[in-house]
Amino acid sequence: MMSEVTATDHVHELADTGEISAAIADRLDDNGFETIADLLIADQKDLEDVPYVGAGRAADILAAVDDVEPEPLVDSREVVLEATLGEKLRVTMADRRGYANAFAVIDTEEPTVWETPDGDTWRTRRIRLSQKMAGDGADHEECDLVVGADGVRIEDPPVKSQKRYSRAKGWRVESVGAVGRVEAVAFAQLRGQQEQADVKPEGDDTWRKYQSRGEA
């Protein structure tokens, strides 16, 4: 692998350097592998699930990125700010020891940029997570992961009885890390749902999207 390719580069950089074809780069991008970093946290089966990739080409792709430094996003704020649809995040709670689960990103919005009076900028973001979509059981389903001025926190806690916990303290997040991606079939479902939501009239109730999946 050419040394100029880095983990933050778009997957089409592999096509530019001749490692894969532009068509395969397009298919990877369409199935959630947007950057080289996405490939670094994938395994061969993840890539085989992409249409027209197959076992041999999947192995070649992983070999092509084998020498790339992972450059992990160790700061939890940055992980959430950069998270993409279908990515799996390991969320560890600050006040709930032993509570560290994998959640899949099922809905995203672009970060909001704020400017201070002295010209500095900072970003906030809200993404929707699903533990069920990540294949980690059905008891805990969905929650919002929010990056704010006070760090990262969970809102709408992932518990069966939200009335009991909606005002409870203890949902501060200690750390967030990227640990993989959902399978290609699940990603296609998520992308279709997000595209449908994007064309809805402004002001449409967000809960209707979750109700249509039977998870509201």
MARBA-3410 file (N, C-alpha, C, O; in Angstrom, 1 decimal):
216
0.9,-1.2,0.0,0.0,0.0,0.0,0.9,1.2,0.0,1.9,1.3,0.8 ~ 0.5,2.2,-0.9,1.3,3.4,-0.9,1.2,4.2,0.4,0.1,4.3,1.0 ~ 2.3,4.8,0.8,2.4,5.4,2.1,1.6,6.6,2.2,1.2,7.1,3.3 ~ 1.2,7.3,1.0,0.5,8.5,1.1,-1.0,8.3,1.4,-1.7,9.3,1.8 ~ -1.5,7.1,1.4,-2.9,6.8,1.7,-3.0,6.8,3.3,-2.2,6.1,3.9
-3.9,7.5,3.8,-4.1,7.5,5.3,-5.5,7.0,5.6,-6.4,6.9,4.8 ~ -5.7,6.8,6.9,-7.0,6.3,7.4,-8.1,7.2,7.2,-9.3,6.8,7.0 ~ -7.8,8.5,7.1,-8.9,9.5,6.9,-9.3,9.7,5.5,-10.2,10.5,5.2 ~ -8.5,9.1,4.5,-8.8,9.3,3.1,-10.1,8.6,2.7,-10.5,7.6,3.3 ~ -10.8,9.1,1.7,-12.0,8.5,1.2,-11.6,7.2,0.5,-10.5,7.1,0.0
-12.5,6.2,0.4,-12.2,4.9,-0.1,-11.9,5.0,-1.6,-11.2,4.1,-2.1 ~ -12.3,6.1,-2.3,-11.9,6.2,-3.7,-10.4,6.5,-3.9,-9.9,6.4,-5.0 ~ -9.7,6.8,-2.8,-8.3,7.0,-2.9,-7.6,5.6,-3.3,-6.6,5.6,-4.0 ~ -8.2,4.5,-2.9,-7.7,3.2,-3.4,-7.9,3.0,-4.9,-7.0,2.4,-5.5 ~ -8.9,3.6,-5.4,-9.1,3.5,-6.9,-8.1,4.4,-7.6,-7.5,4.1,-8.6
-7.8,5.6,-7.0,-6.9,6.5,-7.6,-5.4,5.9,-7.6,-4.6,6.3,-8.5 ~ -5.1,5.1,-6.6,-3.8,4.5,-6.5,-3.7,3.1,-7.2,-2.7,2.5,-7.2 ~ -4.8,2.7,-7.8,-4.8,1.5,-8.6,-5.0,0.2,-7.8,-4.9,-0.9,-8.3 ~ -5.4,0.3,-6.5,-5.6,-0.9,-5.7,-6.9,-1.6,-6.0,-7.0,-2.8,-5.9 ~ -7.9,-0.8,-6.3,-9.2,-1.3,-6.7,-9.8,-0.5,-7.8,-9.2,0.5,-8.1
-10.8,-1.0,-8.5,-11.4,-0.3,-9.5,-12.4,0.8,-9.0,-12.8,0.7,-7.8 ~ -12.7,1.8,-9.8,-13.6,2.8,-9.4,-15.0,2.2,-9.1,-15.7,2.7,-8.2 ~ -15.4,1.2,-9.9,-16.7,0.6,-9.6,-16.8,-0.1,-8.3,-17.8,0.0,-7.6 ~ -15.7,-0.8,-7.9,-15.7,-1.4,-6.5,-15.7,-0.3,-5.4,-16.3,-0.5,-4.4 ~ -14.9,0.8,-5.7,-14.9,1.9,-4.7,-16.3,2.4,-4.5,-16.7,2.8,-3.4
-17.0,2.6,-5.7,-18.4,3.1,-5.6,-19.3,2.1,-4.8,-20.1,2.6,-3.9 ~ -19.1,0.8,-5.0,-19.9,-0.2,-4.2,-19.6,-0.1,-2.7,-20.5,-0.2,-1.9 ~ -18.3,0.0,-2.4,-17.9,0.1,-1.0,-18.6,1.3,-0.4,-19.1,1.3,0.7 ~ -18.5,2.5,-1.1,-19.0,3.7,-0.6,-20.5,3.6,-0.4,-21.1,4.1,0.6 ~ -21.2,3.0,-1.4,-22.7,2.8,-1.3,-23.1,2.0,-0.1,-24.2,2.1,0.4
-22.2,1.1,0.3,-22.5,0.2,1.4,-21.9,0.6,2.8,-21.8,-0.3,3.7 ~ -21.6,1.8,2.9,-21.1,2.4,4.2,-19.7,2.4,4.4,-19.2,2.9,5.5 ~ -18.8,1.9,3.5,-17.4,2.0,3.7,-16.9,3.2,3.0,-16.4,3.2,1.9 ~ -17.0,4.4,3.7,-16.7,5.6,3.1,-15.3,6.0,3.1,-14.8,6.6,2.2 ~ -14.6,5.6,4.1,-13.2,6.0,4.3,-12.3,4.7,4.5,-12.8,3.6,4.7
-11.0,4.9,4.4,-10.1,3.8,4.7,-10.2,3.3,6.1,-10.1,2.1,6.4 ~ -10.6,4.2,7.0,-10.8,3.9,8.4,-11.9,2.8,8.5,-11.9,1.9,9.4 ~ -13.0,3.0,7.7,-14.1,2.0,7.7,-13.6,0.7,7.3,-14.1,-0.3,7.9 ~ -12.6,0.6,6.4,-12.1,-0.7,6.0,-11.2,-1.3,7.1,-11.2,-2.5,7.2 ~ -10.5,-0.5,7.8,-9.6,-1.0,8.9,-10.4,-1.7,10.0,-9.8,-2.5,10.7
-11.6,-1.3,10.2,-12.4,-1.9,11.3,-13.3,-3.0,10.8,-14.1,-3.6,11.5 ~ -13.2,-3.3,9.5,-14.0,-4.3,8.9,-13.3,-5.7,8.9,-12.1,-5.7,8.9 ~ -14.0,-6.8,8.8,-13.4,-8.1,8.6,-13.8,-8.5,7.2,-14.6,-7.9,6.5 ~ -13.3,-9.7,6.8,-13.5,-10.2,5.4,-15.0,-10.4,5.1,-15.5,-10.1,4.0 ~ -15.7,-10.9,6.1,-17.2,-11.2,5.9,-17.9,-9.9,5.6,-18.8,-9.8,4.8
-17.5,-8.8,6.4,-18.2,-7.5,6.1,-18.1,-7.1,4.7,-19.0,-6.6,4.1 ~ -16.9,-7.3,4.1,-16.7,-6.9,2.7,-17.3,-7.9,1.7,-17.8,-7.4,0.7 ~ -17.3,-9.1,2.1,-18.0,-10.1,1.2,-19.5,-9.8,1.1,-20.1,-10.2,0.0 ~ -20.0,-9.2,2.0,-21.5,-8.9,2.0,-21.8,-7.8,1.0,-22.9,-7.6,0.6 ~ -20.7,-7.0,0.5,-20.9,-6.0,-0.5,-21.1,-6.6,-1.8,-20.3,-7.5,-2.2
-22.2,-6.3,-2.6,-22.4,-6.9,-3.9,-21.2,-6.8,-4.8,-20.6,-5.8,-4.9 ~ -20.9,-8.0,-5.4,-19.8,-8.1,-6.4,-18.4,-8.0,-5.9,-17.5,-7.8,-6.6 ~ -18.3,-8.0,-4.5,-16.9,-8.0,-4.0,-16.4,-9.5,-3.9,-15.4,-9.8,-4.5 ~ -17.1,-10.3,-3.1,-16.6,-11.7,-3.1,-15.4,-11.9,-2.2,-14.8,-11.0,-1.7 ~ -15.1,-13.2,-1.9,-14.1,-13.5,-1.0,-12.7,-13.1,-1.4,-11.9,-12.5,-0.6
-12.4,-13.4,-2.7,-11.1,-13.0,-3.2,-10.8,-11.6,-3.2,-9.7,-11.1,-2.7 ~ -11.7,-10.8,-3.7,-11.5,-9.3,-3.7,-11.6,-8.7,-2.3,-10.8,-7.8,-2.0 ~ -12.4,-9.3,-1.4,-12.4,-8.8,0.0,-11.0,-9.0,0.6,-10.5,-8.1,1.3 ~ -10.4,-10.1,0.4,-9.1,-10.4,0.9,-8.1,-9.4,0.4,-7.2,-8.9,1.1 ~ -8.2,-9.1,-0.9,-7.2,-8.2,-1.6,-7.4,-6.8,-1.0,-6.4,-6.1,-0.8
-8.6,-6.4,-0.8,-8.9,-5.0,-0.2,-8.2,-4.9,1.2,-7.6,-3.9,1.5 ~ -8.5,-5.9,2.0,-7.9,-5.9,3.4,-6.4,-5.9,3.3,-5.7,-5.3,4.1 ~ -5.8,-6.7,2.4,-4.4,-6.7,2.2,-3.8,-5.3,1.8,-2.7,-4.9,2.2 ~ -4.6,-4.6,0.9,-4.2,-3.3,0.4,-4.1,-2.3,1.5,-3.3,-1.4,1.4 ~ -4.9,-2.4,2.5,-4.9,-1.4,3.6,-4.2,-1.9,4.9,-4.2,-1.2,5.9
-3.6,-3.0,4.8,-2.9,-3.6,5.9,-1.9,-2.8,6.5,-1.7,-2.8,7.8 ~ -1.2,-2.0,5.7,0.0,-1.2,6.2,-0.5,0.2,6.6,0.4,1.0,7.1 ~ -1.7,0.6,6.5,-2.2,1.9,6.8,-2.3,2.0,8.3,-2.9,1.1,9.0 ~ -1.8,3.1,8.9,-1.9,3.3,10.3,-3.4,3.6,10.7,-4.0,4.4,10.0 ~ -3.9,3.0,11.7,-5.3,3.1,12.0,-5.7,4.6,12.4,-6.8,5.0,12.0
-4.8,5.3,13.0,-5.1,6.7,13.4,-6.5,6.8,14.1,-7.4,7.5,13.7 ~ -6.7,6.0,15.2,-8.0,6.0,15.9,-8.4,7.3,16.4,-7.6,8.1,16.9 ~ -9.7,7.6,16.4,-10.2,8.7,17.0,-10.4,8.4,18.5,-11.5,7.9,18.9 ~ -9.4,8.8,19.3,-9.5,8.4,20.7,-10.4,9.3,21.5,-10.9,8.9,22.6 ~ -10.6,10.5,21.0,-11.5,11.4,21.7,-13.0,11.1,21.5,-13.4,11.1,20.3
-13.7,10.8,22.5,-15.1,10.4,22.3,-15.9,11.4,21.6,-16.8,11.0,20.8 ~ -15.7,12.7,21.8,-16.4,13.7,21.1,-16.2,13.6,19.6,-17.2,13.7,18.8 ~ -15.0,13.4,19.2,-14.7,13.3,17.8,-15.3,12.0,17.2,-15.7,12.0,16.0 ~ -15.3,10.9,17.9,-15.9,9.7,17.4,-17.4,9.9,17.1,-17.9,9.5,16.0 ~ -18.1,10.6,18.0,-19.5,10.9,17.7,-19.7,11.9,16.6,-20.6,11.7,15.8
-18.9,12.9,16.6,-19.0,13.9,15.5,-18.7,13.3,14.1,-19.3,13.8,13.2 ~ -17.9,12.3,14.1,-17.5,11.7,12.8,-18.3,10.4,12.5,-18.1,9.9,11.4 ~ -19.1,9.9,13.4,-19.8,8.6,13.2,-20.7,8.7,11.9,-21.3,9.7,11.6 ~ -20.8,7.6,11.2,-21.6,7.5,10.0,-22.7,6.4,10.2,-22.6,5.6,11.1 ~ -23.6,6.5,9.3,-24.8,5.6,9.3,-24.3,4.1,9.2,-23.4,3.8,8.4
-24.8,3.3,10.1,-24.4,1.9,10.1,-23.1,1.5,10.9,-22.8,0.3,11.0 ~ -22.5,2.5,11.4,-21.3,2.2,12.2,-21.7,1.7,13.6,-22.7,2.1,14.1 ~ -20.9,0.8,14.1,-21.1,0.3,15.4,-20.2,1.0,16.4,-19.0,1.1,16.2 ~ -20.8,1.5,17.5,-20.0,2.2,18.5,-20.1,1.5,19.9,-21.2,1.0,20.2 ~ -19.0,1.4,20.5,-19.0,0.8,21.9,-19.1,2.0,22.9,-18.2,2.8,22.9
-20.2,2.0,23.6,-20.5,3.1,24.5,-20.3,2.6,26.0,-21.0,1.6,26.4 ~ -19.5,3.2,26.7,-19.2,2.9,28.1,-19.7,4.0,29.0,-19.4,5.2,28.8 ~ -20.6,3.7,30.0,-21.2,4.7,30.8,-20.2,5.1,32.0,-19.5,4.3,32.5 ~ -20.3,6.4,32.4,-19.4,6.9,33.4,-19.9,6.4,34.8,-19.0,6.1,35.7 ~ -21.2,6.3,35.0,-21.7,6.1,36.3,-22.4,4.7,36.5,-23.0,4.4,37.5
-22.2,3.9,35.4,-22.8,2.5,35.4,-21.7,1.5,35.1,-21.6,1.1,33.9 ~ -20.9,1.1,36.0,-19.8,0.2,35.8,-20.3,-1.1,35.2,-21.3,-1.6,35.6 ~ -19.6,-1.5,34.2,-20.0,-2.8,33.6,-21.0,-2.6,32.4,-21.3,-3.5,31.7 ~ -21.5,-1.4,32.3,-22.5,-1.1,31.2,-21.7,-0.6,30.0,-21.5,0.6,29.9 ~ -21.3,-1.5,29.2,-20.6,-1.1,27.9,-21.1,-2.0,26.8,-20.8,-3.2,26.8
-21.9,-1.4,25.9,-22.5,-2.2,24.9,-22.3,-1.6,23.5,-21.9,-0.4,23.4 ~ -22.4,-2.4,22.5,-22.3,-2.0,21.1,-23.6,-1.5,20.6,-24.7,-2.2,20.7 ~ -23.7,-0.3,20.0,-24.9,0.2,19.4,-24.6,0.5,18.0,-23.4,0.9,17.6 ~ -25.6,0.4,17.1,-25.4,0.8,15.7,-26.0,2.1,15.5,-27.1,2.5,16.0 ~ -25.3,3.0,14.7,-25.8,4.3,14.3,-26.9,4.1,13.3,-26.7,3.6,12.2
-28.2,4.5,13.6,-29.3,4.2,12.7,-29.9,5.5,12.2,-30.7,5.5,11.3 ~ -29.4,6.7,12.7,-29.9,7.9,12.1,-28.9,9.0,12.5,-28.3,9.0,13.6 ~ -28.6,9.9,11.5,-27.5,10.9,11.8,-28.0,12.3,11.3,-29.0,12.4,10.5 ~ -27.4,13.3,11.8,-27.6,14.6,11.3,-26.3,15.3,11.3,-25.4,14.9,12.1 ~ -26.1,16.3,10.5,-24.8,17.0,10.4,-24.6,17.7,11.7,-25.5,18.3,12.3
-23.3,17.8,12.1,-23.0,18.6,13.3,-23.4,20.1,13.1,-23.3,20.6,12.0 ~ -23.8,20.7,14.2,-24.1,22.1,14.3,-22.8,22.8,14.7,-22.2,22.5,15.8 ~ -22.4,23.9,14.0,-21.2,24.6,14.3,-21.6,25.9,15.0,-22.5,26.7,14.5 ~ -21.0,26.1,16.2,-21.3,27.3,17.0,-20.0,28.2,17.0,-18.9,27.7,17.0 ~ -20.3,29.5,17.0,-19.1,30.5,17.1,-19.2,31.3,18.3,-20.3,31.9,18.7
-18.1,31.4,19.1,-18.1,32.2,20.3,-17.8,33.6,19.9,-17.3,33.9,18.8 ~ -18.0,34.6,20.8,-17.8,36.0,20.5,-16.3,36.3,20.1,-16.1,37.2,19.4 ~ -15.4,35.5,20.6,-14.0,35.7,20.3,-13.5,35.0,19.0,-12.4,35.0,18.7 ~ -14.5,34.4,18.3,-14.2,33.8,17.0,-13.9,32.3,17.0,-13.7,31.8,15.9 ~ -13.8,31.7,18.2,-13.6,30.3,18.2,-14.9,29.5,17.8,-16.0,30.1,17.9
-14.7,28.3,17.3,-15.9,27.5,17.0,-15.9,26.2,17.7,-14.8,25.7,18.1 ~ -17.0,25.6,17.9,-17.2,24.3,18.5,-18.4,23.7,17.9,-19.3,24.4,17.4 ~ -18.5,22.3,18.0,-19.6,21.6,17.3,-20.4,20.8,18.3,-19.9,20.2,19.3 ~ -21.7,20.6,18.0,-22.6,19.7,18.7,-23.2,18.8,17.7,-23.3,19.1,16.5 ~ -23.7,17.7,18.2,-24.4,16.7,17.2,-25.2,15.8,18.0,-25.0,15.5,19.2
-26.3,15.3,17.4,-27.1,14.2,17.9,-27.3,13.1,16.9,-27.6,13.4,15.7 ~ -27.0,11.9,17.3,-27.2,10.7,16.5,-28.1,9.7,17.2,-28.1,9.7,18.4 ~ -28.8,8.9,16.5,-29.7,7.9,17.0,-29.0,6.5,17.0,-28.4,6.1,16.0 ~ -29.0,5.8,18.1,-28.4,4.5,18.2,-29.4,3.4,18.5,-30.5,3.6,19.1 ~ -29.1,2.2,18.0,-29.9,1.0,18.3,-29.1,-0.1,18.7,-28.2,-0.6,18.0
-29.3,-0.6,20.0,-28.6,-1.8,20.4,-29.1,-3.1,19.7,-28.4,-4.0,19.4 ~ -30.4,-3.1,19.4,-31.0,-4.2,18.7,-30.4,-4.4,17.3,-30.1,-5.5,16.9 ~ -30.3,-3.3,16.6,-29.7,-3.3,15.3,-28.3,-3.8,15.3,-27.8,-4.4,14.3 ~ -27.6,-3.6,16.4,-26.2,-4.0,16.5,-26.1,-5.5,16.8,-25.0,-6.1,16.9 ~ -27.2,-6.2,17.0,-27.2,-7.6,17.3,-26.9,-8.0,18.7,-26.4,-9.0,19.0
-27.2,-7.0,19.6,-26.8,-7.2,21.0,-28.0,-7.3,21.9,-28.0,-6.7,23.0 ~ -29.0,-8.0,21.4,-30.2,-8.3,22.3,-31.3,-7.3,22.0,-31.1,-6.3,21.3 ~ -32.5,-7.5,22.6,-33.6,-6.7,22.3,-34.1,-6.0,23.5,-35.1,-5.2,23.4 ~ -33.6,-6.3,24.7,-34.1,-5.6,25.9,-33.9,-4.1,25.9,-34.7,-3.3,26.2 ~ -32.7,-3.7,25.4,-32.4,-2.3,25.2,-32.4,-2.0,23.7,-31.7,-2.6,23.0
-33.2,-1.0,23.4,-33.3,-0.8,21.9,-32.7,0.5,21.4,-31.6,0.5,20.8 ~ -33.3,1.7,21.6,-32.8,2.9,21.0,-32.5,4.0,22.0,-33.1,4.0,23.1 ~ -31.6,4.9,21.6,-31.3,6.1,22.5,-30.7,7.1,21.6,-30.3,6.8,20.4 ~ -30.6,8.3,22.0,-29.8,9.4,21.4,-28.5,9.5,22.0,-28.4,9.5,23.3 ~ -27.4,9.7,21.2,-26.1,10.0,21.7,-25.8,11.5,21.3,-25.9,11.8,20.1
-25.6,12.3,22.3,-25.5,13.7,22.1,-24.1,14.3,22.5,-23.6,14.0,23.6 ~ -23.6,15.1,21.6,-22.3,15.8,21.9,-22.7,17.2,22.2,-23.3,17.9,21.3 ~ -22.5,17.7,23.4,-22.8,19.0,23.8,-21.6,19.7,24.4,-20.5,19.2,24.4 ~ -21.9,20.9,25.0,-20.8,21.7,25.6,-20.2,21.0,26.8,-19.1,21.2,27.2 ~ -21.1,20.1,27.4,-20.6,19.4,28.6,-20.1,18.0,28.4,-20.0,17.2,29.3
-19.8,17.7,27.1,-19.3,16.3,26.8,-20.3,15.5,26.1,-21.2,16.0,25.4 ~ -20.2,14.2,26.2,-21.1,13.2,25.5,-22.1,12.6,26.5,-21.6,12.3,27.6 ~ -23.3,12.6,26.2,-24.3,12.0,27.1,-25.4,11.2,26.3,-25.5,11.4,25.1 ~ -26.1,10.4,27.0,-27.2,9.6,26.4,-28.5,10.3,26.8,-28.7,10.7,27.9 ~ -29.4,10.5,25.8,-30.7,11.0,26.1,-31.7,10.0,25.6,-31.4,9.2,24.7
-32.9,10.0,26.1,-33.9,8.9,25.8,-33.2,7.6,26.1,-33.0,6.8,25.2 ~ -32.9,7.3,27.4,-32.1,6.1,27.8,-32.7,4.8,27.2,-33.9,4.6,27.1 ~ -31.8,3.8,26.8,-32.3,2.6,26.2,-32.8,1.6,27.2,-32.1,0.6,27.5 ~ -33.9,1.8,27.8,-34.5,0.9,28.7,-36.0,0.7,28.4,-36.6,1.4,27.7 ~ -36.5,-0.5,28.9,-37.9,-0.8,28.5,-38.9,0.2,29.0,-39.8,0.6,28.3
-38.7,0.6,30.3,-39.7,1.6,30.9,-39.0,2.9,31.0,-38.3,3.2,32.0 ~ -39.2,3.8,30.0,-38.5,5.0,29.9,-39.1,6.0,31.0,-38.4,6.9,31.4 ~ -40.3,5.8,31.4,-40.9,6.7,32.4,-40.1,6.7,33.7,-40.0,7.7,34.4 ~ -39.5,5.5,34.0,-38.8,5.4,35.3,-37.4,6.1,35.2,-36.9,6.5,36.2 ~ -36.9,6.2,34.0,-35.5,6.7,33.9,-35.4,8.0,33.2,-34.2,8.5,33.0
-36.4,8.6,32.7,-36.3,9.7,31.8,-35.7,10.9,32.6,-35.0,11.7,31.9 ~ -35.8,11.0,33.9,-35.2,12.1,34.6,-34.0,11.6,35.5,-33.5,12.4,36.3 ~ -33.7,10.4,35.4,-32.6,9.8,36.2,-31.3,10.3,35.8,-31.0,10.5,34.6 ~ -30.4,10.5,36.8,-29.0,10.9,36.6,-28.2,9.6,36.3,-28.7,8.5,36.5 ~ -27.0,9.7,35.8,-26.2,8.6,35.6,-26.1,8.1,34.1,-25.6,7.0,33.9
-26.5,8.9,33.2,-26.3,8.5,31.8,-25.2,9.3,31.1,-25.2,9.4,29.9 ~ -24.3,9.8,31.9,-23.1,10.4,31.3,-22.2,9.3,30.7,-22.1,8.2,31.2 ~ -21.6,9.7,29.6,-20.8,8.7,28.8,-19.3,8.9,29.2,-18.8,10.0,29.2 ~ -18.7,7.8,29.5,-17.2,7.8,29.8,-16.4,7.7,28.5,-15.4,8.5,28.4 ~ -16.8,6.9,27.6,-16.0,6.8,26.3,-16.9,6.2,25.2,-17.8,5.5,25.5
-16.5,6.5,24.0,-17.2,6.0,22.8,-16.1,5.6,21.8,-15.1,6.4,21.6 ~ -16.2,4.4,21.3,-15.2,3.9,20.3,-15.8,3.2,19.2,-16.8,2.5,19.4 ~ -15.3,3.3,18.0,-15.8,2.6,16.8,-15.3,1.2,16.8,-14.1,1.0,17.0 ~ -16.2,0.2,16.6,-15.8,-1.2,16.7,-16.2,-2.0,15.5,-16.1,-3.2,15.5 ~ -16.8,-1.4,14.5,-17.2,-2.1,13.3,-18.4,-1.5,12.6,-18.7,-0.3,12.8
-19.0,-2.3,11.7,-20.2,-1.8,11.0,-21.2,-2.9,11.0,-20.9,-4.1,11.2 ~ -22.5,-2.5,10.8,-23.6,-3.5,10.6,-23.4,-4.2,9.3,-22.6,-3.8,8.4 ~ -24.1,-5.4,9.1,-24.0,-6.1,7.9,-24.6,-5.3,6.7,-25.4,-4.4,6.9 ~ -24.2,-5.7,5.5,-24.6,-4.9,4.3,-26.2,-4.8,4.2,-26.7,-3.8,3.8 ~ -26.9,-5.9,4.5,-28.3,-5.9,4.4,-28.9,-4.9,5.4,-29.8,-4.2,5.0
-28.4,-4.9,6.6,-28.9,-4.0,7.6,-28.6,-2.5,7.2,-29.4,-1.6,7.4 ~ -27.4,-2.3,6.6,-27.0,-1.0,6.2,-28.0,-0.5,5.1,-28.4,0.7,5.1 ~ -28.3,-1.4,4.1,-29.2,-1.0,3.0,-30.6,-0.6,3.6,-31.2,0.4,3.1 ~ -31.0,-1.3,4.6,-32.3,-1.0,5.3,-32.2,0.4,5.9,-33.1,1.2,5.8 ~ -31.1,0.7,6.6,-31.0,1.9,7.3,-30.9,3.1,6.3,-31.5,4.1,6.5
-30.2,2.9,5.3,-30.0,4.0,4.3,-31.4,4.3,3.6,-31.7,5.4,3.4 ~ -32.1,3.2,3.3,-33.5,3.4,2.7,-34.4,4.2,3.7,-35.1,5.1,3.2 ~ -34.3,3.9,5.0,-35.1,4.6,5.9,-34.7,6.0,6.1,-35.6,6.9,6.2 ~ -33.4,6.3,6.0,-33.0,7.6,6.2,-33.4,8.5,4.9,-33.7,9.6,5.0 ~ -33.3,7.8,3.7,-33.7,8.5,2.5,-35.1,8.9,2.5,-35.5,10.0,2.1
-36.0,8.0,3.1,-37.4,8.3,3.2,-37.6,9.4,4.2,-38.5,10.3,3.9 ~ -36.9,9.4,5.2,-37.1,10.5,6.2,-36.6,11.8,5.7,-37.2,12.8,6.0 ~ -35.6,11.8,4.8,-35.1,13.1,4.3,-36.1,13.8,3.3,-36.0,15.0,3.2 ~ -37.0,13.0,2.7,-37.9,13.6,1.8,-39.3,14.0,2.5,-40.2,14.5,1.8 ~ -39.4,13.7,3.8,-40.6,14.0,4.5,-40.7,15.5,4.6,-39.7,16.2,4.7
-41.9,16.1,4.7,-42.1,17.5,4.9,-41.4,18.0,6.2,-41.4,17.3,7.2 ~ -40.9,19.2,6.2,-40.3,19.7,7.4,-41.3,19.8,8.5,-42.4,20.3,8.3 ~ -41.0,19.4,9.7,-41.9,19.4,10.8,-42.6,18.1,11.1,-43.3,18.0,12.0 ~ -42.3,17.1,10.2,-42.9,15.8,10.4,-42.4,15.2,11.7,-41.3,15.4,12.1 ~ -43.3,14.6,12.5,-42.9,14.1,13.8,-41.9,13.0,13.7,-42.1,12.0,12.9
-40.8,13.1,14.4,-39.7,12.1,14.3,-40.2,10.8,14.8,-39.7,9.8,14.3 ~ -41.1,10.8,15.8,-41.5,9.5,16.3,-42.1,8.6,15.3,-42.1,7.4,15.5 ~ -42.7,9.1,14.3,-43.4,8.3,13.3,-42.4,7.4,12.6,-42.8,6.3,12.2 ~ -41.2,7.8,12.4,-40.1,7.0,11.8,-39.9,5.8,12.6,-39.7,4.7,12.1 ~ -39.8,6.0,13.9,-39.5,4.8,14.8,-40.7,3.9,15.0,-40.6,2.7,15.1
-41.9,4.5,14.9,-43.1,3.8,15.0,-43.3,2.8,13.8,-43.7,1.7,14.0 ~ -42.9,3.3,12.6,-43.0,2.5,11.4,-42.1,1.3,11.5,-42.4,0.3,10.8 ~ -41.1,1.3,12.3,-40.2,0.1,12.5,-40.7,-0.7,13.6,-40.1,-1.8,13.9 ~ -41.8,-0.3,14.3,-42.3,-1.1,15.4,-41.4,-0.9,16.7,-41.5,-1.8,17.5 ~ -40.7,0.2,16.8,-39.8,0.4,17.9,-40.1,1.6,18.7,-39.3,2.0,19.6
-41.2,2.2,18.4,-41.6,3.4,19.2,-42.2,3.1,20.5,-42.6,3.9,21.3
END
